[in-house]
């Protein structure tokens, strides 16, 4: 089935309406983004702790030597700046000047604005635009305008974009390249699910995108592209969106499918795992230290977090009618509900003998080894987020959220760095979109076929 897939004009250049989705910590890299741009689409480099190269072209291992979190935070920022510049340069060279290169930033990354300023200052001639989500990036338009690049905010509702526009973007309207609608139920990685939305009941993206378009038309943005992100596997399933006058100009973002290409930097074992996934193997969960929901592969890493959170009871520091039973755990006195005593004793008998406090006056029960690992990870924090519930780090004068560190979460920098560099697929966080299971049933990948980026783009253009 063929499509009359019209090109779209961005930044004075005709490109295919196909964007490679940004995937942080060394996954959206120049090796794959350059070929994507060379194939006529828009390639994306993640500016989140990207890999940098030494003089021989080898990846430089990130080693944090600072004694304080602030010192390690500054190291993380420097790694991100130099790594992003190296990856942009590689993508630019591989693209041979074709297509466009965007950089993607997690707005909630610690030092995100500093990283963007430095990267755009040193590499702006190779960068078309900045895509940015995970938070409300009010300063994104102002920042992009300083360097004459386009900007692409990521939203999950028309309401969110309307707020961004009225508060900030209306002042730099000419550089708004497009608006990314990222479906909060289907996209991989961090998702913009609001408190009013049920994570178990996915919404139809069409009325949500139509609402966004109606708002944009009222703001004079009827011709500005909307990029559909999340749940996009092929184009034939979206044929009613293409050249749809009601929706206006639409582009499509592919985040999951570019993982399985010859140029993709992920490990061979990760690529193999993608072909073995089944429906339901991706979980939308809220363990992330960012506080956002995120979609990731169900594995022992996620299973341990589920168990850790399930082994949880409330407590009080003094007796009351509700918390009427005293228990001594690790030589510390707690008052718990009488109904919870048997559960605690069962967990302790199973080896979960260490109790760890949460900010919500509850206790979770873990093994001694897991407790030590959590404490070490919290102590080794590199300040990778603007605010981290796991370590209580915050990118402010006090370098603290002012809240107790939450042991129900995890160090996201540690696990994403590890899985990006040949680490275990089972014992690390592995982000993926909810369509990832389709690698195993799509005939394009039969007999273990792994396409080049060019072959994938050509396949997508056919509608499949």
MARZA-17088 format. One record per residue (C-alpha): residue number from 1; residue in three letters; x, y, z. Coordinates in steps of 0.2 Angstrom, whole numbers, plus 2048, in hexadecimal, padded with zeros to 3 digits. Layout:
% MARZA-17088
NUM | ALA | X | Y | Z;
...
***
This chain:
% MARZA-17088
1 | UNK | 800 | 800 | 800;
2 | UNK | 808 | 810 | 7FB;
3 | UNK | 805 | 822 | 801;
4 | UNK | 807 | 832 | 7F9;
5 | UNK | 811 | 838 | 808;
6 | UNK | 814 | 84B | 805;
7 | UNK | 823 | 853 | 80B;
8 | UNK | 821 | 862 | 817;
9 | UNK | 82B | 872 | 819;
10 | UNK | 835 | 875 | 829;
11 | UNK | 842 | 882 | 82B;
12 | UNK | 843 | 886 | 818;
13 | UNK | 845 | 873 | 814;
14 | UNK | 83A | 866 | 80C;
15 | UNK | 83A | 856 | 817;
16 | UNK | 830 | 847 | 819;
17 | UNK | 823 | 848 | 827;
18 | UNK | 82D | 83B | 831;
19 | UNK | 836 | 83F | 841;
20 | UNK | 841 | 834 | 84B;
21 | UNK | 83C | 834 | 85D;
22 | UNK | 848 | 83A | 86A;
23 | UNK | 84E | 82C | 876;
24 | UNK | 85A | 832 | 884;
25 | UNK | 86A | 82D | 88B;
26 | UNK | 874 | 827 | 87C;
27 | UNK | 866 | 81F | 872;
28 | UNK | 861 | 82D | 866;
29 | UNK | 873 | 82F | 85F;
30 | UNK | 87B | 835 | 84F;
31 | UNK | 87E | 824 | 848;
32 | UNK | 86B | 821 | 845;
33 | UNK | 865 | 833 | 845;
34 | UNK | 870 | 838 | 837;
35 | UNK | 86A | 82B | 82B;
36 | UNK | 858 | 82F | 82F;
37 | UNK | 85B | 841 | 82A;
38 | UNK | 864 | 83B | 81B;
39 | UNK | 855 | 831 | 816;
40 | UNK | 84B | 841 | 815;
41 | UNK | 843 | 842 | 827;
42 | UNK | 848 | 84B | 837;
43 | UNK | 855 | 842 | 841;
44 | UNK | 856 | 845 | 854;
45 | UNK | 864 | 845 | 860;
46 | UNK | 861 | 844 | 873;
47 | UNK | 86A | 851 | 87D;
48 | UNK | 868 | 847 | 88D;
49 | UNK | 879 | 840 | 892;
50 | UNK | 87E | 83C | 880;
51 | UNK | 88E | 832 | 87C;
52 | UNK | 89D | 83C | 878;
53 | UNK | 8AC | 836 | 86E;
54 | UNK | 8BF | 836 | 871;
55 | UNK | 8CC | 83A | 864;
56 | UNK | 8CB | 829 | 85D;
57 | UNK | 8B8 | 829 | 85B;
58 | UNK | 8B5 | 81E | 86B;
59 | UNK | 8A7 | 821 | 877;
60 | UNK | 8AD | 82A | 887;
61 | UNK | 8A7 | 821 | 896;
62 | UNK | 89E | 82D | 8A2;
63 | UNK | 8A7 | 82C | 8B3;
64 | UNK | 8A1 | 838 | 8C1;
65 | UNK | 8AF | 83D | 8CC;
66 | UNK | 8A7 | 84C | 8D5;
67 | UNK | 8A6 | 84A | 8E8;
68 | UNK | 896 | 854 | 8E9;
69 | UNK | 885 | 852 | 8E0;
70 | UNK | 888 | 864 | 8D8;
71 | UNK | 899 | 85F | 8D2;
72 | UNK | 892 | 84F | 8CA;
73 | UNK | 883 | 859 | 8C3;
74 | UNK | 890 | 865 | 8BA;
75 | UNK | 899 | 855 | 8B3;
76 | UNK | 888 | 84F | 8AD;
77 | UNK | 884 | 85F | 8A4;
78 | UNK | 896 | 860 | 89C;
79 | UNK | 893 | 84E | 896;
80 | UNK | 882 | 852 | 88E;
81 | UNK | 889 | 862 | 886;
82 | UNK | 898 | 85A | 87E;
83 | UNK | 88F | 849 | 87A;
84 | UNK | 881 | 852 | 871;
85 | UNK | 88D | 85D | 867;
86 | UNK | 896 | 84D | 862;
87 | UNK | 886 | 844 | 85D;
88 | UNK | 87F | 853 | 853;
89 | UNK | 890 | 854 | 84A;
90 | UNK | 88F | 841 | 845;
91 | UNK | 87D | 842 | 840;
92 | UNK | 880 | 852 | 835;
93 | UNK | 88F | 849 | 82D;
94 | UNK | 885 | 839 | 82A;
95 | UNK | 876 | 843 | 823;
96 | UNK | 880 | 84B | 816;
97 | UNK | 876 | 85B | 818;
98 | UNK | 866 | 852 | 814;
99 | UNK | 857 | 853 | 81F;
100 | UNK | 857 | 85C | 830;
101 | UNK | 85F | 859 | 841;
102 | UNK | 856 | 85D | 851;
103 | UNK | 85C | 85B | 863;
104 | UNK | 850 | 854 | 870;
105 | UNK | 850 | 85A | 882;
106 | UNK | 848 | 853 | 892;
107 | UNK | 843 | 864 | 899;
108 | UNK | 844 | 85D | 8AB;
109 | UNK | 856 | 858 | 8A8;
110 | UNK | 861 | 861 | 8B5;
111 | UNK | 86A | 86F | 8AC;
112 | UNK | 85F | 86D | 89C;
113 | UNK | 860 | 87F | 897;
114 | UNK | 872 | 881 | 89A;
115 | UNK | 875 | 871 | 88F;
116 | UNK | 86A | 878 | 881;
117 | UNK | 873 | 889 | 881;
118 | UNK | 884 | 882 | 880;
119 | UNK | 87F | 875 | 872;
120 | UNK | 876 | 882 | 868;
121 | UNK | 884 | 88F | 86A;
122 | UNK | 891 | 882 | 863;
123 | UNK | 887 | 878 | 857;
124 | UNK | 878 | 882 | 852;
125 | UNK | 87D | 882 | 83F;
126 | UNK | 87A | 86F | 83F;
127 | UNK | 86A | 86F | 849;
128 | UNK | 858 | 873 | 842;
129 | UNK | 84F | 873 | 852;
130 | UNK | 84C | 86E | 864;
131 | UNK | 83F | 862 | 86A;
132 | UNK | 83A | 863 | 87C;
133 | UNK | 82E | 85A | 888;
134 | UNK | 82D | 853 | 899;
135 | UNK | 827 | 862 | 8A2;
136 | UNK | 821 | 873 | 89C;
137 | UNK | 82F | 87B | 892;
138 | UNK | 829 | 88D | 893;
139 | UNK | 83B | 894 | 88F;
140 | UNK | 83D | 889 | 880;
141 | UNK | 837 | 895 | 873;
142 | UNK | 842 | 8A3 | 87A;
143 | UNK | 851 | 898 | 87B;
144 | UNK | 84F | 892 | 869;
145 | UNK | 84D | 8A4 | 863;
146 | UNK | 85E | 8A9 | 86A;
147 | UNK | 866 | 89D | 85E;
148 | UNK | 85A | 89E | 84F;
149 | UNK | 854 | 88C | 850;
150 | UNK | 843 | 885 | 850;
151 | UNK | 83A | 87D | 85F;
152 | UNK | 82E | 86F | 861;
153 | UNK | 826 | 86D | 872;
154 | UNK | 81F | 85C | 877;
155 | UNK | 80D | 85D | 87E;
156 | UNK | 800 | 850 | 882;
157 | UNK | 7F1 | 85C | 881;
158 | UNK | 7EB | 86B | 878;
159 | UNK | 7E9 | 873 | 88A;
160 | UNK | 7FC | 871 | 88D;
161 | UNK | 801 | 879 | 87D;
162 | UNK | 7F4 | 888 | 87F;
163 | UNK | 7FC | 88C | 890;
164 | UNK | 80E | 88B | 888;
165 | UNK | 809 | 896 | 87A;
166 | UNK | 800 | 8A4 | 884;
167 | UNK | 80D | 8A5 | 891;
168 | UNK | 81D | 8A4 | 886;
169 | UNK | 81C | 89E | 874;
170 | UNK | 811 | 8AB | 86D;
171 | UNK | 821 | 8B7 | 86E;
172 | UNK | 82B | 8AB | 863;
173 | UNK | 81E | 8A4 | 857;
174 | UNK | 829 | 8A5 | 847;
175 | UNK | 834 | 897 | 84E;
176 | UNK | 827 | 88B | 853;
177 | UNK | 82B | 87C | 848;
178 | UNK | 81D | 871 | 84D;
179 | UNK | 814 | 86A | 85D;
180 | UNK | 817 | 858 | 862;
181 | UNK | 808 | 84F | 868;
182 | UNK | 80F | 841 | 873;
183 | UNK | 802 | 834 | 877;
184 | UNK | 803 | 832 | 88A;
185 | UNK | 7FD | 81F | 889;
186 | UNK | 807 | 819 | 87A;
187 | UNK | 817 | 822 | 879;
188 | UNK | 827 | 81B | 880;
189 | UNK | 831 | 823 | 88E;
190 | UNK | 82A | 831 | 899;
191 | UNK | 818 | 835 | 895;
192 | UNK | 80D | 844 | 899;
193 | UNK | 7FF | 83C | 8A1;
194 | UNK | 7F5 | 848 | 8AC;
195 | UNK | 7ED | 844 | 8BD;
196 | UNK | 7DC | 845 | 8B5;
197 | UNK | 7E0 | 837 | 8A9;
198 | UNK | 7DF | 824 | 8AC;
199 | UNK | 7EF | 81B | 8A8;
200 | UNK | 7E5 | 80B | 8A4;
201 | UNK | 7D9 | 813 | 898;
202 | UNK | 7E2 | 81A | 889;
203 | UNK | 7D9 | 828 | 880;
204 | UNK | 7D7 | 829 | 86D;
205 | UNK | 7E4 | 835 | 866;
206 | UNK | 7DA | 83C | 858;
207 | UNK | 7CE | 847 | 862;
208 | UNK | 7DC | 84D | 86D;
209 | UNK | 7E7 | 852 | 85E;
210 | UNK | 7D7 | 85A | 856;
211 | UNK | 7D5 | 864 | 866;
212 | UNK | 7E7 | 869 | 865;
213 | UNK | 7E5 | 86F | 853;
214 | UNK | 7D5 | 879 | 857;
215 | UNK | 7DF | 882 | 864;
216 | UNK | 7ED | 885 | 858;
217 | UNK | 7E2 | 88C | 84B;
218 | UNK | 7DB | 898 | 857;
219 | UNK | 7ED | 89E | 85A;
220 | UNK | 7F0 | 8A0 | 848;
221 | UNK | 7FA | 890 | 847;
222 | UNK | 7EF | 886 | 83B;
223 | UNK | 7FE | 882 | 82F;
224 | UNK | 80A | 87D | 83D;
225 | UNK | 80D | 86A | 83D;
226 | UNK | 807 | 85F | 84B;
227 | UNK | 813 | 850 | 84D;
228 | UNK | 80A | 840 | 853;
229 | UNK | 815 | 837 | 85F;
230 | UNK | 811 | 827 | 868;
231 | UNK | 809 | 817 | 861;
232 | UNK | 80F | 81B | 84F;
233 | UNK | 815 | 80A | 847;
234 | UNK | 810 | 80C | 835;
235 | UNK | 807 | 819 | 82A;
236 | UNK | 7F9 | 80F | 823;
237 | UNK | 7F1 | 80F | 834;
238 | UNK | 7F2 | 822 | 834;
239 | UNK | 7EC | 824 | 822;
240 | UNK | 7DD | 82E | 828;
241 | UNK | 7E8 | 83B | 830;
242 | UNK | 7F3 | 83E | 820;
243 | UNK | 7ED | 84D | 816;
244 | UNK | 7DE | 84F | 822;
245 | UNK | 7D7 | 860 | 821;
246 | UNK | 7D0 | 85F | 832;
247 | UNK | 7E0 | 85B | 83A;
248 | UNK | 7EB | 866 | 82F;
249 | UNK | 7FE | 862 | 82C;
250 | UNK | 803 | 853 | 835;
251 | UNK | 814 | 84B | 837;
252 | UNK | 818 | 83A | 840;
253 | UNK | 825 | 836 | 84D;
254 | UNK | 82D | 825 | 84E;
255 | UNK | 835 | 821 | 85E;
256 | UNK | 835 | 80E | 860;
257 | UNK | 838 | 808 | 84E;
258 | UNK | 849 | 811 | 84C;
259 | UNK | 84F | 806 | 85B;
260 | UNK | 850 | 7F7 | 850;
261 | UNK | 85C | 7FC | 841;
262 | UNK | 86D | 7F8 | 83D;
263 | UNK | 873 | 80A | 842;
264 | UNK | 86A | 80A | 852;
265 | UNK | 876 | 80B | 861;
266 | UNK | 86D | 7FF | 86D;
267 | UNK | 875 | 7EE | 870;
268 | UNK | 871 | 7DF | 866;
269 | UNK | 869 | 7D7 | 875;
270 | UNK | 85D | 7E6 | 876;
271 | UNK | 859 | 7E4 | 864;
272 | UNK | 856 | 7D2 | 866;
273 | UNK | 84B | 7D5 | 875;
274 | UNK | 840 | 7E1 | 86A;
275 | UNK | 83C | 7D3 | 85E;
276 | UNK | 836 | 7C7 | 86D;
277 | UNK | 82A | 7D3 | 875;
278 | UNK | 817 | 7CF | 877;
279 | UNK | 808 | 7DA | 879;
280 | UNK | 808 | 7E1 | 88A;
281 | UNK | 81A | 7E0 | 88D;
282 | UNK | 81B | 7F3 | 88F;
283 | UNK | 815 | 7FA | 89F;
284 | UNK | 80F | 80C | 8A2;
285 | UNK | 815 | 80F | 8B4;
286 | UNK | 819 | 81E | 8C0;
287 | UNK | 82A | 818 | 8C8;
288 | UNK | 834 | 825 | 8BF;
289 | UNK | 83E | 832 | 8CA;
290 | UNK | 837 | 840 | 8BF;
291 | UNK | 826 | 83D | 8C6;
292 | UNK | 81F | 83A | 8B4;
293 | UNK | 817 | 82A | 8AE;
294 | UNK | 822 | 820 | 8A2;
295 | UNK | 821 | 811 | 897;
296 | UNK | 82E | 803 | 898;
297 | UNK | 831 | 7F1 | 895;
298 | UNK | 82A | 7E5 | 8A3;
299 | UNK | 83A | 7DD | 8A9;
300 | UNK | 842 | 7D8 | 8BA;
301 | UNK | 847 | 7EB | 8BD;
302 | UNK | 834 | 7F0 | 8BB;
303 | UNK | 82F | 7E1 | 8C5;
304 | UNK | 83A | 7E5 | 8D3;
305 | UNK | 833 | 7F7 | 8D4;
306 | UNK | 821 | 7F0 | 8D4;
307 | UNK | 826 | 7E4 | 8E2;
308 | UNK | 82F | 7F2 | 8EC;
309 | UNK | 820 | 7FD | 8EB;
310 | UNK | 814 | 7EF | 8EF;
311 | UNK | 81D | 7EB | 8FF;
312 | UNK | 818 | 7FB | 907;
313 | UNK | 80E | 800 | 917;
314 | UNK | 80A | 811 | 91F;
315 | UNK | 811 | 815 | 930;
316 | UNK | 811 | 822 | 93D;
317 | UNK | 81E | 828 | 94A;
318 | UNK | 812 | 828 | 958;
319 | UNK | 803 | 81C | 95D;
320 | UNK | 7F2 | 820 | 958;
321 | UNK | 7E1 | 818 | 956;
322 | UNK | 7E6 | 813 | 944;
323 | UNK | 7F8 | 810 | 946;
324 | UNK | 7F7 | 806 | 956;
325 | UNK | 804 | 7F8 | 955;
326 | UNK | 816 | 7FB | 959;
327 | UNK | 824 | 7F2 | 94F;
328 | UNK | 836 | 7F4 | 950;
329 | UNK | 83F | 7F2 | 940;
330 | UNK | 852 | 7F4 | 93E;
331 | UNK | 852 | 7FA | 950;
332 | UNK | 846 | 808 | 94B;
333 | UNK | 834 | 80A | 953;
334 | UNK | 825 | 80C | 947;
335 | UNK | 813 | 80C | 94A;
336 | UNK | 809 | 803 | 93C;
337 | UNK | 7F7 | 7FC | 93A;
338 | UNK | 7F4 | 7EC | 942;
339 | UNK | 7EE | 7E5 | 932;
340 | UNK | 7FF | 7E8 | 92A;
341 | UNK | 809 | 7DE | 937;
342 | UNK | 807 | 7CD | 92F;
343 | UNK | 80C | 7D4 | 91E;
344 | UNK | 81C | 7DC | 925;
345 | UNK | 820 | 7CC | 92D;
346 | UNK | 81E | 7C2 | 91D;
347 | UNK | 829 | 7CE | 913;
348 | UNK | 836 | 7CD | 921;
349 | UNK | 836 | 7BA | 920;
350 | UNK | 838 | 7BB | 90D;
351 | UNK | 848 | 7C5 | 910;
352 | UNK | 841 | 7D7 | 90E;
353 | UNK | 847 | 7DC | 91F;
354 | UNK | 84D | 7EE | 91C;
355 | UNK | 83F | 7FB | 91E;
356 | UNK | 842 | 80C | 914;
357 | UNK | 838 | 81C | 917;
358 | UNK | 82F | 825 | 909;
359 | UNK | 829 | 837 | 908;
360 | UNK | 817 | 831 | 90B;
361 | UNK | 81A | 82A | 91C;
362 | UNK | 81B | 818 | 916;
363 | UNK | 827 | 80A | 917;
364 | UNK | 82D | 7FF | 909;
365 | UNK | 836 | 7EF | 90D;
366 | UNK | 845 | 7E9 | 903;
367 | UNK | 854 | 7DD | 905;
368 | UNK | 864 | 7E3 | 90D;
369 | UNK | 86D | 7E3 | 8FC;
370 | UNK | 85F | 7ED | 8F4;
371 | UNK | 85F | 7FA | 902;
372 | UNK | 872 | 7FC | 900;
373 | UNK | 870 | 7FE | 8ED;
374 | UNK | 863 | 80B | 8EF;
375 | UNK | 86D | 815 | 8FC;
376 | UNK | 87C | 815 | 8F1;
377 | UNK | 873 | 81A | 8E2;
378 | UNK | 86B | 829 | 8EC;
379 | UNK | 87C | 82E | 8F2;
380 | UNK | 884 | 82D | 8E1;
381 | UNK | 877 | 838 | 8D9;
382 | UNK | 87E | 843 | 8CA;
383 | UNK | 86F | 84F | 8CA;
384 | UNK | 869 | 849 | 8B9;
385 | UNK | 857 | 850 | 8BC;
386 | UNK | 851 | 862 | 8C1;
387 | UNK | 848 | 859 | 8CF;
388 | UNK | 84A | 847 | 8D4;
389 | UNK | 83F | 83E | 8E0;
390 | UNK | 84A | 82F | 8E2;
391 | UNK | 859 | 839 | 8E9;
392 | UNK | 850 | 849 | 8EE;
393 | UNK | 85D | 853 | 8E3;
394 | UNK | 857 | 863 | 8DB;
395 | UNK | 860 | 86F | 8CF;
396 | UNK | 85E | 87E | 8DB;
397 | UNK | 868 | 887 | 8E8;
398 | UNK | 866 | 87A | 8F5;
399 | UNK | 867 | 86C | 8E9;
400 | UNK | 859 | 864 | 8F2;
401 | UNK | 846 | 861 | 8EF;
402 | UNK | 844 | 863 | 902;
403 | UNK | 83B | 852 | 902;
404 | UNK | 841 | 841 | 908;
405 | UNK | 849 | 837 | 8FB;
406 | UNK | 83D | 82A | 8F4;
407 | UNK | 843 | 818 | 8F4;
408 | UNK | 834 | 812 | 8E9;
409 | UNK | 83D | 81A | 8DA;
410 | UNK | 84E | 817 | 8D2;
411 | UNK | 85E | 820 | 8CB;
412 | UNK | 858 | 823 | 8B9;
413 | UNK | 86A | 829 | 8B3;
414 | UNK | 872 | 819 | 8B9;
415 | UNK | 866 | 80D | 8B1;
416 | UNK | 865 | 816 | 8A0;
417 | UNK | 877 | 818 | 89F;
418 | UNK | 87A | 805 | 8A2;
419 | UNK | 86D | 7FF | 896;
420 | UNK | 873 | 80B | 888;
421 | UNK | 884 | 803 | 88A;
422 | UNK | 882 | 7F0 | 889;
423 | UNK | 87A | 7EF | 89A;
424 | UNK | 86D | 7E2 | 89E;
425 | UNK | 85C | 7E3 | 896;
426 | UNK | 854 | 7DA | 8A4;
427 | UNK | 85B | 7E4 | 8B3;
428 | UNK | 85A | 7F5 | 8AC;
429 | UNK | 84C | 802 | 8A7;
430 | UNK | 849 | 7FF | 895;
431 | UNK | 83D | 80C | 88D;
432 | UNK | 832 | 807 | 87F;
433 | UNK | 822 | 80C | 876;
434 | UNK | 813 | 801 | 878;
435 | UNK | 814 | 7FB | 866;
436 | UNK | 825 | 7F4 | 869;
437 | UNK | 81D | 7E2 | 869;
438 | UNK | 81A | 7E4 | 857;
439 | UNK | 82C | 7E1 | 851;
440 | UNK | 828 | 7CE | 854;
441 | UNK | 819 | 7CE | 849;
442 | UNK | 81D | 7DB | 83B;
443 | UNK | 823 | 7D1 | 82B;
444 | UNK | 82F | 7DE | 828;
445 | UNK | 83A | 7D7 | 836;
446 | UNK | 837 | 7C5 | 832;
447 | UNK | 846 | 7B9 | 833;
448 | UNK | 84F | 7C5 | 83E;
449 | UNK | 851 | 7D3 | 831;
450 | UNK | 858 | 7E3 | 838;
451 | UNK | 856 | 7F1 | 82B;
452 | UNK | 861 | 800 | 829;
453 | UNK | 85A | 811 | 82D;
454 | UNK | 857 | 814 | 81A;
455 | UNK | 84E | 804 | 818;
456 | UNK | 843 | 808 | 827;
457 | UNK | 83F | 819 | 820;
458 | UNK | 83B | 812 | 80F;
459 | UNK | 830 | 805 | 817;
460 | UNK | 826 | 812 | 821;
461 | UNK | 823 | 81C | 811;
462 | UNK | 81A | 80D | 80A;
463 | UNK | 80E | 80E | 818;
464 | UNK | 814 | 7FE | 821;
***
